[in-house]
Amino acid sequence: MPITVTRIGIPESEQAGEGVITRPVAIYPEVYRIPELGGEWRPVQPFRLEPRQMAGVEMQITVTDCDLHGKWNGVPITFEIYGIERHVLAPTNVQIDMVGPQPGCV
């Protein structure tokens, strides 16, 4: 069944104290469609995924804690199916560019 992705990530206001802030920057809702045939990166907005369809998500990650240790390997996704809202942690398979460290980090 198709789904409608309504949110990518967690609102920044809910990420305080986690050591990183993640923010979706752009989406590529049809990763198998080449740019010359209509595939393109778009601003983040709700989009529909058909069964077995994949989407690309560009994320910005800002390190807020100099002592951060751990991995960032999943993106929270909120979607609707049959009018019911669901939440999942989608595994990442992307290059991650860090913005940081913050001024004052050693």
N, CA, C and O atoms as a GROMACS GRO file, in nm:
protein
  424
    1MET      N    1   0.083  -0.118   0.000
    1MET     CA    2   0.000   0.000   0.000
    1MET      C    3   0.088   0.124   0.000
    1MET      O    4   0.192   0.126   0.065
    2PRO      N    5   0.047   0.227  -0.071
    2PRO     CA    6   0.123   0.352  -0.068
    2PRO      C    7   0.111   0.419   0.068
    2PRO      O    8   0.013   0.400   0.141
    3ILE      N    9   0.212   0.499   0.102
    3ILE     CA   10   0.210   0.577   0.226
    3ILE      C   11   0.236   0.723   0.191
    3ILE      O   12   0.292   0.753   0.086
    4THR      N   13   0.196   0.812   0.280
    4THR     CA   14   0.227   0.954   0.266
    4THR      C   15   0.321   0.991   0.380
    4THR      O   16   0.282   0.986   0.497
    5VAL      N   17   0.443   1.029   0.347
    5VAL     CA   18   0.540   1.072   0.447
    5VAL      C   19   0.504   1.216   0.484
    5VAL      O   20   0.504   1.304   0.398
    6THR      N   21   0.475   1.239   0.611
    6THR     CA   22   0.430   1.371   0.655
    6THR      C   23   0.537   1.449   0.731
    6THR      O   24   0.531   1.572   0.738
    7ARG      N   25   0.637   1.377   0.788
    7ARG     CA   26   0.744   1.447   0.860
    7ARG      C   27   0.869   1.361   0.857
    7ARG      O   28   0.863   1.239   0.867
    8ILE      N   29   0.982   1.429   0.844
    8ILE     CA   30   1.113   1.363   0.849
    8ILE      C   31   1.188   1.423   0.966
    8ILE      O   32   1.199   1.545   0.976
    9GLY      N   33   1.240   1.340   1.053
    9GLY     CA   34   1.315   1.389   1.168
    9GLY      C   35   1.224   1.425   1.284
    9GLY      O   36   1.105   1.394   1.286
   10ILE      N   37   1.284   1.491   1.381
   10ILE     CA   38   1.216   1.535   1.503
   10ILE      C   39   1.228   1.687   1.508
   10ILE      O   40   1.334   1.740   1.475
   11PRO      N   41   1.123   1.758   1.548
   11PRO     CA   42   1.134   1.904   1.559
   11PRO      C   43   1.256   1.944   1.643
   11PRO      O   44   1.286   1.882   1.745
   12GLU      N   45   1.326   2.048   1.598
   12GLU     CA   46   1.448   2.091   1.668
   12GLU      C   47   1.421   2.123   1.814
   12GLU      O   48   1.509   2.102   1.898
   13SER      N   49   1.303   2.174   1.847
   13SER     CA   50   1.271   2.208   1.986
   13SER      C   51   1.270   2.086   2.077
   13SER      O   52   1.284   2.099   2.199
   14GLU      N   53   1.255   1.966   2.019
   14GLU     CA   54   1.252   1.842   2.098
   14GLU      C   55   1.388   1.772   2.101
   14GLU      O   56   1.399   1.663   2.157
   15GLN      N   57   1.492   1.832   2.043
   15GLN     CA   58   1.623   1.768   2.036
   15GLN      C   59   1.723   1.823   2.137
   15GLN      O   60   1.839   1.781   2.137
   16ALA      N   61   1.683   1.914   2.223
   16ALA     CA   62   1.774   1.973   2.321
   16ALA      C   63   1.835   1.866   2.409
   16ALA      O   64   1.766   1.774   2.455
   17GLY      N   65   1.966   1.877   2.433
   17GLY     CA   66   2.035   1.786   2.523
   17GLY      C   67   2.078   1.654   2.461
   17GLY      O   68   2.133   1.570   2.531
   18GLU      N   69   2.054   1.634   2.332
   18GLU     CA   70   2.089   1.508   2.267
   18GLU      C   71   2.233   1.506   2.214
   18GLU      O   72   2.284   1.399   2.181
   19GLY      N   73   2.299   1.622   2.206
   19GLY     CA   74   2.436   1.627   2.156
   19GLY      C   75   2.447   1.658   2.008
   19GLY      O   76   2.553   1.699   1.961
   20VAL      N   77   2.340   1.640   1.935
   20VAL     CA   78   2.334   1.678   1.793
   20VAL      C   79   2.195   1.732   1.762
   20VAL      O   80   2.097   1.698   1.829
   21ILE      N   81   2.189   1.816   1.662
   21ILE     CA   82   2.062   1.863   1.610
   21ILE      C   83   2.058   1.821   1.464
   21ILE      O   84   2.149   1.853   1.388
   22THR      N   85   1.953   1.751   1.425
   22THR     CA   86   1.938   1.708   1.286
   22THR      C   87   1.821   1.784   1.224
   22THR      O   88   1.720   1.811   1.289
   23ARG      N   89   1.838   1.818   1.095
   23ARG     CA   90   1.735   1.893   1.025
   23ARG      C   91   1.730   1.846   0.881
   23ARG      O   92   1.833   1.846   0.813
   24PRO      N   93   1.612   1.805   0.832
   24PRO     CA   94   1.602   1.769   0.691
   24PRO      C   95   1.616   1.894   0.604
   24PRO      O   96   1.559   1.998   0.635
   25VAL      N   97   1.693   1.882   0.496
   25VAL     CA   98   1.721   1.996   0.409
   25VAL      C   99   1.647   1.983   0.276
   25VAL      O  100   1.592   2.081   0.225
   26ALA      N  101   1.646   1.862   0.219
   26ALA     CA  102   1.583   1.841   0.089
   26ALA      C  103   1.541   1.694   0.077
   26ALA      O  104   1.591   1.608   0.149
   27ILE      N  105   1.449   1.669  -0.016
   27ILE     CA  106   1.406   1.531  -0.043
   27ILE      C  107   1.418   1.503  -0.193
   27ILE      O  108   1.409   1.594  -0.275
   28TYR      N  109   1.439   1.378  -0.226
   28TYR     CA  110   1.439   1.331  -0.365
   28TYR      C  111   1.339   1.216  -0.366
   28TYR      O  112   1.377   1.100  -0.349
   29PRO      N  113   1.209   1.248  -0.386
   29PRO     CA  114   1.106   1.146  -0.367
   29PRO      C  115   1.110   1.029  -0.463
   29PRO      O  116   1.050   0.926  -0.436
   30GLU      N  117   1.178   1.042  -0.574
   30GLU     CA  118   1.184   0.932  -0.672
   30GLU      C  119   1.330   0.906  -0.707
   30GLU      O  120   1.377   0.948  -0.813
   31VAL      N  121   1.402   0.836  -0.619
   31VAL     CA  122   1.546   0.818  -0.638
   31VAL      C  123   1.584   0.741  -0.764
   31VAL      O  124   1.697   0.751  -0.809
   32TYR      N  125   1.492   0.666  -0.820
   32TYR     CA  126   1.523   0.590  -0.941
   32TYR      C  127   1.494   0.668  -1.068
   32TYR      O  128   1.516   0.619  -1.178
   33ARG      N  129   1.443   0.790  -1.054
   33ARG     CA  130   1.411   0.872  -1.170
   33ARG      C  131   1.526   0.968  -1.196
   33ARG      O  132   1.563   1.045  -1.106
   34ILE      N  133   1.582   0.966  -1.314
   34ILE     CA  134   1.697   1.051  -1.345
   34ILE      C  135   1.651   1.195  -1.368
   34ILE      O  136   1.538   1.218  -1.413
   35PRO      N  137   1.737   1.293  -1.339
   35PRO     CA  138   1.697   1.433  -1.350
   35PRO      C  139   1.640   1.471  -1.487
   35PRO      O  140   1.546   1.549  -1.495
   36GLU      N  141   1.697   1.418  -1.594
   36GLU     CA  142   1.650   1.453  -1.727
   36GLU      C  143   1.505   1.408  -1.751
   36GLU      O  144   1.439   1.458  -1.842
   37LEU      N  145   1.457   1.314  -1.671
   37LEU     CA  146   1.321   1.263  -1.688
   37LEU      C  147   1.228   1.305  -1.574
   37LEU      O  148   1.123   1.244  -1.554
   38GLY      N  149   1.266   1.408  -1.500
   38GLY     CA  150   1.176   1.462  -1.398
   38GLY      C  151   1.215   1.438  -1.254
   38GLY      O  152   1.147   1.488  -1.164
   39GLY      N  153   1.321   1.362  -1.227
   39GLY     CA  154   1.364   1.343  -1.089
   39GLY      C  155   1.444   1.464  -1.043
   39GLY      O  156   1.523   1.519  -1.120
   40GLU      N  157   1.424   1.505  -0.918
   40GLU     CA  158   1.497   1.622  -0.869
   40GLU      C  159   1.490   1.631  -0.716
   40GLU      O  160   1.399   1.576  -0.654
   41TRP      N  161   1.587   1.703  -0.657
   41TRP     CA  162   1.582   1.735  -0.515
   41TRP      C  163   1.480   1.846  -0.498
   41TRP      O  164   1.474   1.939  -0.579
   42ARG      N  165   1.400   1.838  -0.392
   42ARG     CA  166   1.294   1.935  -0.367
   42ARG      C  167   1.300   1.980  -0.221
   42ARG      O  168   1.362   1.914  -0.138
   43PRO      N  169   1.236   2.094  -0.191
   43PRO     CA  170   1.225   2.134  -0.050
   43PRO      C  171   1.148   2.027   0.027
   43PRO      O  172   1.067   1.954  -0.030
   44VAL      N  173   1.174   2.018   0.155
   44VAL     CA  174   1.107   1.919   0.239
   44VAL      C  175   0.959   1.951   0.246
   44VAL      O  176   0.919   2.063   0.280
   45GLN      N  177   0.878   1.853   0.214
   45GLN     CA  178   0.733   1.865   0.215
   45GLN      C  179   0.675   1.724   0.218
   45GLN      O  180   0.746   1.629   0.186
   46PRO      N  181   0.548   1.707   0.254
   46PRO     CA  182   0.489   1.573   0.251
   46PRO      C  183   0.496   1.515   0.109
   46PRO      O  184   0.483   1.588   0.010
   47PHE      N  185   0.515   1.383   0.100
   47PHE     CA  186   0.519   1.318  -0.030
   47PHE      C  187   0.469   1.175  -0.017
   47PHE      O  188   0.468   1.117   0.092
   48ARG      N  189   0.429   1.120  -0.130
   48ARG     CA  190   0.372   0.985  -0.134
   48ARG      C  191   0.477   0.886  -0.181
   48ARG      O  192   0.553   0.913  -0.275
   49LEU      N  193   0.481   0.770  -0.116
   49LEU     CA  194   0.569   0.661  -0.157
   49LEU      C  195   0.484   0.541  -0.195
   49LEU      O  196   0.400   0.496  -0.116
   50GLU      N  197   0.505   0.491  -0.313
   50GLU     CA  198   0.438   0.370  -0.357
   50GLU      C  199   0.510   0.248  -0.297
   50GLU      O  200   0.622   0.262  -0.248
   51PRO      N  201   0.449   0.131  -0.299
   51PRO     CA  202   0.518   0.012  -0.249
   51PRO      C  203   0.653  -0.006  -0.320
   51PRO      O  204   0.662   0.008  -0.442
   52ARG      N  205   0.755  -0.038  -0.243
   52ARG     CA  206   0.893  -0.061  -0.289
   52ARG      C  207   0.962   0.063  -0.346
   52ARG      O  208   1.072   0.052  -0.400
   53GLN      N  209   0.901   0.179  -0.336
   53GLN     CA  210   0.963   0.303  -0.380
   53GLN      C  211   1.051   0.355  -0.268
   53GLN      O  212   1.016   0.344  -0.151
   54MET      N  213   1.166   0.413  -0.303
   54MET     CA  214   1.257   0.471  -0.205
   54MET      C  215   1.269   0.620  -0.231
   54MET      O  216   1.246   0.667  -0.342
   55ALA      N  217   1.305   0.695  -0.127
   55ALA     CA  218   1.325   0.838  -0.139
   55ALA      C  219   1.460   0.875  -0.079
   55ALA      O  220   1.507   0.809   0.014
   56GLY      N  221   1.521   0.978  -0.132
   56GLY     CA  222   1.645   1.032  -0.076
   56GLY      C  223   1.612   1.148   0.016
   56GLY      O  224   1.520   1.225  -0.010
   57VAL      N  225   1.688   1.160   0.125
   57VAL     CA  226   1.670   1.270   0.219
   57VAL      C  227   1.806   1.328   0.250
   57VAL      O  228   1.897   1.256   0.291
   58GLU      N  229   1.821   1.458   0.230
   58GLU     CA  230   1.945   1.527   0.267
   58GLU      C  231   1.924   1.586   0.405
   58GLU      O  232   1.828   1.660   0.428
   59MET      N  233   2.014   1.552   0.498
   59MET     CA  234   2.002   1.598   0.637
   59MET      C  235   2.124   1.683   0.673
   59MET      O  236   2.235   1.658   0.626
   60GLN      N  237   2.102   1.783   0.756
   60GLN     CA  238   2.210   1.862   0.814
   60GLN      C  239   2.220   1.819   0.960
   60GLN      O  240   2.120   1.809   1.030
   61ILE      N  241   2.343   1.794   1.005
   61ILE     CA  242   2.366   1.753   1.144
   61ILE      C  243   2.459   1.856   1.208
   61ILE      O  244   2.568   1.882   1.157
   62THR      N  245   2.416   1.912   1.319
   62THR     CA  246   2.498   2.007   1.392
   62THR      C  247   2.535   1.946   1.527
   62THR      O  248   2.447   1.908   1.604
   63VAL      N  249   2.664   1.937   1.555
   63VAL     CA  250   2.712   1.884   1.682
   63VAL      C  251   2.702   1.994   1.787
   63VAL      O  252   2.754   2.104   1.767
   64THR      N  253   2.634   1.965   1.898
   64THR     CA  254   2.615   2.065   2.004
   64THR      C  255   2.686   2.027   2.133
   64THR      O  256   2.684   2.104   2.229
   65ASP      N  257   2.750   1.910   2.137
   65ASP     CA  258   2.817   1.863   2.258
   65ASP      C  259   2.956   1.814   2.218
   65ASP      O  260   2.970   1.721   2.139
   66CYS      N  261   3.059   1.877   2.274
   66CYS     CA  262   3.197   1.840   2.240
   66CYS      C  263   3.229   1.697   2.281
   66CYS      O  264   3.317   1.634   2.221
   67ASP      N  265   3.160   1.644   2.381
   67ASP     CA  266   3.189   1.510   2.431
   67ASP      C  267   3.098   1.404   2.370
   67ASP      O  268   3.084   1.295   2.426
   68LEU      N  269   3.038   1.436   2.259
   68LEU     CA  270   2.945   1.342   2.197
   68LEU      C  271   3.017   1.217   2.150
   68LEU      O  272   3.119   1.225   2.081
   69HIS      N  273   2.964   1.101   2.187
   69HIS     CA  274   3.015   0.973   2.141
   69HIS      C  275   2.894   0.889   2.099
   69HIS      O  276   2.795   0.881   2.171
   70GLY      N  277   2.903   0.830   1.983
   70GLY     CA  278   2.793   0.747   1.938
   70GLY      C  279   2.777   0.752   1.788
   70GLY      O  280   2.861   0.806   1.717
   71LYS      N  281   2.669   0.694   1.741
   71LYS     CA  282   2.645   0.685   1.598
   71LYS      C  283   2.514   0.753   1.563
   71LYS      O  284   2.422   0.759   1.645
   72TRP      N  285   2.506   0.804   1.442
   72TRP     CA  286   2.383   0.858   1.387
   72TRP      C  287   2.352   0.774   1.265
   72TRP      O  288   2.415   0.791   1.161
   73ASN      N  289   2.258   0.684   1.277
   73ASN     CA  290   2.234   0.591   1.166
   73ASN      C  291   2.086   0.563   1.142
   73ASN      O  292   2.051   0.458   1.087
   74GLY      N  293   2.000   0.655   1.180
   74GLY     CA  294   1.858   0.639   1.154
   74GLY      C  295   1.786   0.772   1.153
   74GLY      O  296   1.826   0.865   1.223
   75VAL      N  297   1.682   0.782   1.073
   75VAL     CA  298   1.602   0.904   1.063
   75VAL      C  299   1.458   0.872   1.103
   75VAL      O  300   1.395   0.786   1.043
   76PRO      N  301   1.406   0.941   1.204
   76PRO     CA  302   1.266   0.921   1.239
   76PRO      C  303   1.175   0.971   1.125
   76PRO      O  304   1.192   1.082   1.075
   77ILE      N  305   1.082   0.888   1.086
   77ILE     CA  306   0.989   0.921   0.979
   77ILE      C  307   0.846   0.908   1.033
   77ILE      O  308   0.814   0.810   1.100
   78THR      N  309   0.762   1.005   1.003
   78THR     CA  310   0.621   0.998   1.036
   78THR      C  311   0.545   0.986   0.904
   78THR      O  312   0.568   1.063   0.811
   79PHE      N  313   0.455   0.889   0.898
   79PHE     CA  314   0.379   0.869   0.774
   79PHE      C  315   0.237   0.829   0.807
   79PHE      O  316   0.204   0.792   0.919
   80GLU      N  317   0.152   0.839   0.705
   80GLU     CA  318   0.013   0.799   0.719
   80GLU      C  319  -0.018   0.687   0.620
   80GLU      O  320   0.026   0.688   0.506
   81ILE      N  321  -0.096   0.591   0.668
   81ILE     CA  322  -0.147   0.484   0.583
   81ILE      C  323  -0.289   0.457   0.630
   81ILE      O  324  -0.314   0.438   0.748
   82TYR      N  325  -0.382   0.456   0.537
   82TYR     CA  326  -0.524   0.442   0.570
   82TYR      C  327  -0.570   0.548   0.669
   82TYR      O  328  -0.662   0.523   0.748
   83GLY      N  329  -0.509   0.666   0.665
   83GLY     CA  330  -0.547   0.773   0.756
   83GLY      C  331  -0.495   0.759   0.897
   83GLY      O  332  -0.528   0.839   0.983
   84ILE      N  333  -0.413   0.657   0.922
   84ILE     CA  334  -0.357   0.634   1.055
   84ILE      C  335  -0.211   0.679   1.055
   84ILE      O  336  -0.135   0.640   0.966
   85GLU      N  337  -0.173   0.760   1.153
   85GLU     CA  338  -0.035   0.809   1.163
   85GLU      C  339   0.054   0.703   1.228
   85GLU      O  340   0.017   0.643   1.329
   86ARG      N  341   0.171   0.681   1.170
   86ARG     CA  342   0.269   0.585   1.222
   86ARG      C  343   0.406   0.653   1.231
   86ARG      O  344   0.432   0.752   1.164
   87HIS      N  345   0.493   0.597   1.316
   87HIS     CA  346   0.629   0.648   1.333
   87HIS      C  347   0.726   0.531   1.322
   87HIS      O  348   0.704   0.426   1.383
   88VAL      N  349   0.835   0.548   1.245
   88VAL     CA  350   0.938   0.447   1.232
   88VAL      C  351   1.074   0.514   1.234
   88VAL      O  352   1.085   0.634   1.210
   89LEU      N  353   1.177   0.437   1.260
   89LEU     CA  354   1.315   0.483   1.249
   89LEU      C  355   1.372   0.420   1.123
   89LEU      O  356   1.402   0.300   1.120
   90ALA      N  357   1.388   0.500   1.018
   90ALA     CA  358   1.438   0.450   0.891
   90ALA      C  359   1.591   0.449   0.893
   90ALA      O  360   1.652   0.550   0.927
   91PRO      N  361   1.655   0.337   0.857
   91PRO     CA  362   1.802   0.332   0.855
   91PRO      C  363   1.857   0.422   0.746
   91PRO      O  364   1.796   0.438   0.641
   92THR      N  365   1.973   0.481   0.773
   92THR     CA  366   2.036   0.570   0.675
   92THR      C  367   2.138   0.495   0.591
   92THR      O  368   2.197   0.396   0.635
   93ASN      N  369   2.157   0.543   0.474
   93ASN     CA  370   2.261   0.491   0.384
   93ASN      C  371   2.310   0.610   0.303
   93ASN      O  372   2.304   0.610   0.180
   94VAL      N  373   2.359   0.712   0.375
   94VAL     CA  374   2.397   0.838   0.312
   94VAL      C  375   2.530   0.888   0.366
   94VAL      O  376   2.578   0.842   0.469
   95GLN      N  377   2.588   0.983   0.294
   95GLN     CA  378   2.706   1.052   0.343
   95GLN      C  379   2.658   1.153   0.447
   95GLN      O  380   2.560   1.224   0.424
   96ILE      N  381   2.726   1.160   0.561
   96ILE     CA  382   2.687   1.252   0.667
   96ILE      C  383   2.792   1.360   0.678
   96ILE      O  384   2.909   1.331   0.704
   97ASP      N  385   2.752   1.486   0.660
   97ASP     CA  386   2.840   1.601   0.675
   97ASP      C  387   2.810   1.665   0.809
   97ASP      O  388   2.696   1.703   0.835
   98MET      N  389   2.911   1.677   0.894
   98MET     CA  390   2.893   1.738   1.027
   98MET      C  391   2.916   1.887   1.017
   98MET      O  392   3.006   1.932   0.946
   99VAL      N  393   2.834   1.964   1.089
   99VAL     CA  394   2.852   2.108   1.100
   99VAL      C  395   2.898   2.131   1.244
   99VAL      O  396   2.820   2.119   1.337
  100GLY      N  397   3.023   2.163   1.260
  100GLY     CA  398   3.074   2.181   1.397
  100GLY      C  399   3.221   2.147   1.401
  100GLY      O  400   3.278   2.125   1.294
  101PRO      N  401   3.284   2.142   1.510
  101PRO     CA  402   3.223   2.162   1.641
  101PRO      C  403   3.188   2.308   1.667
  101PRO      O  404   3.231   2.398   1.594
  102GLN      N  405   3.111   2.329   1.770
  102GLN     CA  406   3.069   2.462   1.807
  102GLN      C  407   3.189   2.540   1.861
  102GLN      O  408   3.286   2.480   1.908
  103PRO      N  409   3.184   2.674   1.855
  103PRO     CA  410   3.293   2.755   1.911
  103PRO      C  411   3.318   2.717   2.056
  103PRO      O  412   3.224   2.698   2.132
  104GLY      N  413   3.444   2.705   2.093
  104GLY     CA  414   3.480   2.670   2.229
  104GLY      C  415   3.507   2.523   2.252
  104GLY      O  416   3.560   2.485   2.356
  105CYS      N  417   3.471   2.438   2.154
  105CYS     CA  418   3.500   2.295   2.168
  105CYS      C  419   3.650   2.271   2.150
  105CYS      O  420   3.714   2.336   2.068
  106VAL      N  421   3.702   2.180   2.226
  106VAL     CA  422   3.845   2.148   2.216
  106VAL      C  423   3.860   2.011   2.153
  106VAL      O  424   3.972   1.963   2.135
   0.00000   0.00000   0.00000
